């Protein structure tokens, strides 16, 4: 694919993220581009966001559980980036306006803070655990919309994993305190349990997801840098939020956070 096509698609996805509308040609055959080309578009979008004053805060691994793959009809994980402007503390983010998103949806997430630069293709569990400074509970926000129609890996990659933001809980635990397999993830909505699943549903465990991410970066001659945040994926499917809702995320041995979603007040 020509550089001008990659740059044009990047501009379209950059604009769509900020305007919540894809105003360019939707007849473009997005599923006809390769995954490598889709990542080139994502890279170009990231450059545009950095030029606009944002900064990369880390990475996300998406489409990691059987539930989300079935929901989206996809078969493989993808990588996206986290950006500083859209990473929020749960202590300071008690309220979210769901109308600010295109079909707002959420997922519970582990948030891994990386302690040291790391690269490699076949890292052991002990190497991965030693690379993590601490783990927190998180809630990922999404623009749950595919502009080109049916979900595809290509659009998911170009759109940065439909990622819209991350709320990070205040509790920080040592990675040595976790199994990264048996911890349960719960999402409660207005006091009722919506979903419960265990960490092992995330690509056979969050550490395997982290290993996959580091391998992905290494093959691109990049490394996962100290200070980065990583969300390795959710064990369940996306949960849509389209009305006033209180959402609580509880991750066993890690922590919890509560966020209220409501309509933005009219003037």
N, C-alpha and C positions, 0 to 999 in steps of 0.2 A: 504494500500500500504506500502511496506517495506521501512524503512528509507533509505536503499541504492538506492532504485528506485527513491525516492524523491530527494536525493542528486545528483543522476545521471542526472535527468531531469533538476535540478537547474544548474548544471555545463553546460549542453547543452545550456540552454537559456542564461546563463551568457556569454558564448563564442559567441553565435549568436549575442547578442547585440553589442559586441565589434568587431567581425570580419565581421558582416553583412552576415553571412552564417551559415546555420544549417547543420553541417556535420555529425550529429549522425543519428541513425536509425529513418526514418520517417514512418516506418510501425508500430511504437508503437501506441496503440489505445488511443490517447489523449482524445477522447470524452468519453472513458470508465472510466476515473477517476472522483471522486466526486469533487464538488466545494470546499469542505473543503480540499481535497488533493491538489487541484490546488493552494489554498492559502498557503498551507504548502510549495509547490515548490516556490511560490513567496517570502515567508519569507526566504527560504534558498538562493535564488538568492540575496536578499537584504544583507544577512550576507556575501556573497562572495564579493559584491560590497563594503561593509564597510571594510572588510579585505584588499581590494585593495587600501584603502585610501579615499574612498568617504564617504559621510554622508547623512543621510535622512534629507531632508529639509521640508517635509510635505507630503500631500496626494492629489490624484486626484480621482474623481468619474467619471467613464466613462459609456458610453452607456445609457445616461440619457434622450435623446429626442426621440420622435417618428421617426424623420428623420434618426438619426444614427442607431436606432434599425432596421429600414427598410433597411438601406444600408447594415448592417452587418447580417441581418436575425436573430437577437438575441432578447430576451424578458426581460432581467433584467439588472440592473446596476451592476457595479463591482467597486472595490477599487484597486488603485495602489499607488505607492510611487513616490514622487519627490526627486531628488538627487541634492545636492549642485553643483556638477560639471556641471550639465546640466540646471541650472537656471541662466539666463543671463539678464542683464539690457538692456533695449531698447536703452538707451543712448550710451552704449558701443557696441551694436550689430546691426550695420546698414546693415550688409551683411551676408548672409547665403549661403553656397554651397549646393544646393539641391542634388547633386550627393553623398554627404556624408551620405545620408539616403537610406534605402531600400524602394523605392516607396514613396518619400517624400509627406506628406500631413499635412495640418494645420487645426486648429480650433480656433475661438475666445473664450476667456475665461475671466471670472471674476477671479481675484486673491485676496483671502481673507487672510489677516494677522491676526493670532489668538493672542488675547491679554492676555489670561489667560488659565490655564489648565481647561479642561472641560470634563465631562463625563455624562452619563445618557441615558435613552431610550425614554423619551417622553418630550423633552425639548420644552418650549414655544418659540414663535418668539422673545419675548423680551429677554429671556435668550440667545438665539442664537445671536441676534444683539449685546447684551452687551459683548459677547465673542470675537467680531471682533474689531481689532484695526483700520484697514483701508481697503479700497478696491481699487484695481488698474485694469486697462485693461491688458490683456495678450494674447499671441499667443502661442498655444501649437503646438509642432512639433512631428511628428509621423514617425515611420517605418511602413508604411501601407502595411504590408505583413503578411499572415498567412502561416507558413511553412508547416503545416499539411493539407493544402487544404482549404476547406470551413471554414469560420469563426465559432468559437465555444467559448462559455463562458470559457471553460477550458483553451484553448490556450490564450485567451485574458487575463485571470488572470495570467497564468504562465509567459506571456511576459510583465507583468506589464502594461497592458492596451495599448500595442504597443506604449507606451510613449517614446519619444526620447529627449525631452527638452522643456523648457519654456522660453519665452522672456517676461519680465515684464515691463509695461509702467512706466513712471516717475511720473505721477499724482497719488495722494493719496486722496481719499475722505472718509468722515465719513459714516459708514453704516446707520446712522440715516437719511442721505440725500436721501436714496434710497427706492423704494417700493419693490424691489426684485421680481417684477412681470411684470411691464410695460416697463422697460427699453429695448430699441431696440439694437440688436447686428447687426452690418453691417460689411461685408467684401468686400473691393474694390480691384480689380486686374487690374493694369495698367490703373487706372482711371475709370473703369467700375464697377458698383455694381454687385457682384456675388450672394450675399445672404443677406437677412434681416429677422430676427426673434426676438421674444420678450422673455424676461427672464422666463416667465411663462411656456415656452416649456421645461424648464429644470426640469423635475420631479415635475411639478406643482410649480416650483420656486426654486431658488438657496438655500434658507433657508431650504426647505424640503430636498434637497440633502445634505446639511450640517448636518441636524438632522439625516439623514439616515447613514451618515459616522460615526457620534459620537456613534450612537446605535451599528453599526457594531464593532467599536473598544471596546465599553463597554462590549459587549457580549464576547469579547476575553480577558477580564480583562485588557484592555489598556485604555488610555485616550488620547485625543487630547491635545498636550502640547503647552504652551505659546511659541510664536515665530514661530510656524509652518505656512507654506503657504498651502492653500487649493484651488484647482480649482474644483468647483462643477459641471462642465460639460458645454457643449455647446448646444444651442438651435437648431443648424442645423447639417448638415452632414459634413463629412470630405471633404476637398477641396484639390485635388492633385496638386502638383507643379512639373512640369517636363520641364520647360523652363525658360529663364530669365524673371523674374516677379517682379513687385513692389506690395507688399501686404499692405494694410492699414486696420487696425481693429479700428472700432469706436463703443464705447459702450456709449449709452446715459447716461448722468449725471455722468459718471465715467471717461472717457478719451479716448485716442487713441494712437496708435503707428504705425509706418511704418517700414517695413523691406524689403530689396531687396534680392531676390534669384537669384543666377546665377551659371553657371558652374564653377567648380574649374579650374583656369588657368593651362594649361599644361606647363611642364618644357621646 
